[in-house]
Amino acid sequence: MTLKLPPVDPARMEQEWAADQDVLRNLAANGDQASIRRSVDVSFRGSEDNLERLSEAAEELGLTELGHEDDAEGGDPWLFLERVQAVDEKSIRALTELCLQIEQLFDLEYDGWGCEAQTGTVH
């Protein structure tokens, strides 16, 4: 089965991209070298059934499942996924576009990405 990814709403993409640029600026301010590949995690929340569908499709989408988490306030549960990639603007923009497509395709709420800063120095 090949998934057909829907087009992304340009306004939604720009909204997410503005938030992404804040994260990228913070990483850069901490000495991050964006070209260093590392694990980047993404999170989605929604119904258990929709999260399960995404979990089953994750590998086909180039993502690895990290785990599920129930919402502390009794809201929808979360699914955490990751992939190894660089965090330069082009790579992050592509990841955000994919996540917004996943959001639409699986009727979930995309909640952003995160990673550890990589300075290229060994601790």
C-alpha positions as CSV (number, residue, x, y, z in Angstrom):
1,M,0.0,0.0,0.0
2,T,1.4,3.4,-1.0
3,L,0.0,6.4,0.9
4,K,-1.2,9.3,-1.1
5,L,-0.3,12.4,0.9
6,P,-2.7,15.4,0.6
7,P,-1.5,18.9,-0.3
8,V,-0.7,21.2,2.7
9,D,-2.6,24.3,3.4
10,P,-0.1,27.2,2.7
11,A,-1.4,29.3,5.6
12,R,-1.0,26.4,8.0
13,M,2.5,25.7,6.6
14,E,3.5,29.3,7.2
15,Q,2.2,29.2,10.7
16,E,4.2,26.1,11.5
17,W,7.3,27.5,9.6
18,A,7.3,30.6,11.8
19,A,7.4,28.4,14.9
20,D,10.1,26.2,13.3
21,Q,12.3,29.2,12.6
22,D,12.1,30.1,16.4
23,V,13.3,26.6,17.3
24,L,16.1,26.8,14.6
25,R,17.2,30.2,16.0
26,N,17.3,28.8,19.5
27,L,19.3,25.8,18.4
28,A,21.8,28.1,16.5
29,A,22.1,30.3,19.5
30,N,23.2,27.2,21.5
31,G,26.0,26.5,18.9
32,D,24.0,23.8,17.0
33,Q,25.5,22.7,13.7
34,A,22.4,22.1,11.6
35,S,24.1,19.8,9.2
36,I,24.8,17.1,11.8
37,R,22.2,14.4,11.5
38,R,20.4,13.4,14.6
39,S,17.2,12.0,15.9
40,V,14.3,14.5,15.5
41,D,11.1,13.6,17.2
42,V,7.6,14.7,16.3
43,S,4.3,14.3,18.1
44,F,0.7,13.9,17.2
45,R,-2.4,13.6,19.3
46,G,-5.8,12.3,18.5
47,S,-8.1,9.3,18.8
48,E,-6.6,6.0,19.7
49,D,-7.8,4.5,16.4
50,N,-6.2,7.3,14.3
51,L,-2.9,7.1,16.2
52,E,-2.9,3.3,15.7
53,R,-3.4,3.8,11.9
54,L,-0.4,6.2,11.9
55,S,1.6,3.8,14.0
56,E,1.1,1.1,11.4
57,A,2.0,3.5,8.6
58,A,5.0,5.1,10.3
59,E,7.7,3.0,8.7
60,E,6.3,3.7,5.2
61,L,6.5,7.4,6.0
62,G,10.1,7.1,7.0
63,L,9.4,7.4,10.7
64,T,10.1,5.2,13.7
65,E,7.7,5.0,16.7
66,L,9.0,6.1,20.0
67,G,5.9,5.5,22.0
68,H,2.4,6.4,23.1
69,E,1.4,8.6,26.1
70,D,-2.0,9.2,27.6
71,D,-2.9,12.9,28.3
72,A,-2.7,13.7,32.0
73,E,-5.9,15.7,31.8
74,G,-7.9,12.9,30.2
75,G,-7.7,14.4,26.7
76,D,-6.6,12.6,23.5
77,P,-3.5,10.4,23.7
78,W,-0.2,11.2,22.0
79,L,2.0,9.3,19.6
80,F,5.7,10.1,19.4
81,L,7.7,9.3,16.3
82,E,11.3,10.1,15.1
83,R,13.6,10.1,12.2
84,V,17.3,10.8,11.8
85,Q,18.0,13.9,9.7
86,A,19.8,17.2,9.6
87,V,18.0,20.3,11.0
88,D,18.9,22.8,8.3
89,E,16.0,24.9,7.0
90,K,15.4,22.7,4.0
91,S,15.3,19.5,6.0
92,I,13.0,20.9,8.7
93,R,10.7,22.5,6.2
94,A,10.3,19.0,4.5
95,L,9.7,17.4,7.8
96,T,7.0,19.9,8.8
97,E,5.3,19.5,5.4
98,L,5.3,15.7,5.9
99,C,3.8,16.1,9.4
100,L,1.1,18.5,8.2
101,Q,0.2,15.9,5.5
102,I,0.1,13.2,8.2
103,E,-2.1,15.5,10.3
104,Q,-4.7,15.7,7.5
105,L,-4.4,12.1,6.3
106,F,-4.9,10.6,9.7
107,D,-7.1,13.3,11.2
108,L,-4.7,14.1,14.0
109,E,-3.2,17.2,15.6
110,Y,0.5,17.7,14.8
111,D,2.3,19.2,17.8
112,G,5.7,20.1,16.5
113,W,9.2,18.6,16.5
114,G,12.2,18.7,18.8
115,C,15.8,17.5,19.0
116,E,19.0,17.9,21.0
117,A,21.4,20.6,19.9
118,Q,24.5,19.1,18.2
119,T,27.6,21.3,18.5
120,G,30.0,18.8,17.0
121,T,32.0,18.6,20.2
122,V,32.2,15.5,22.4
123,H,31.1,15.8,26.0
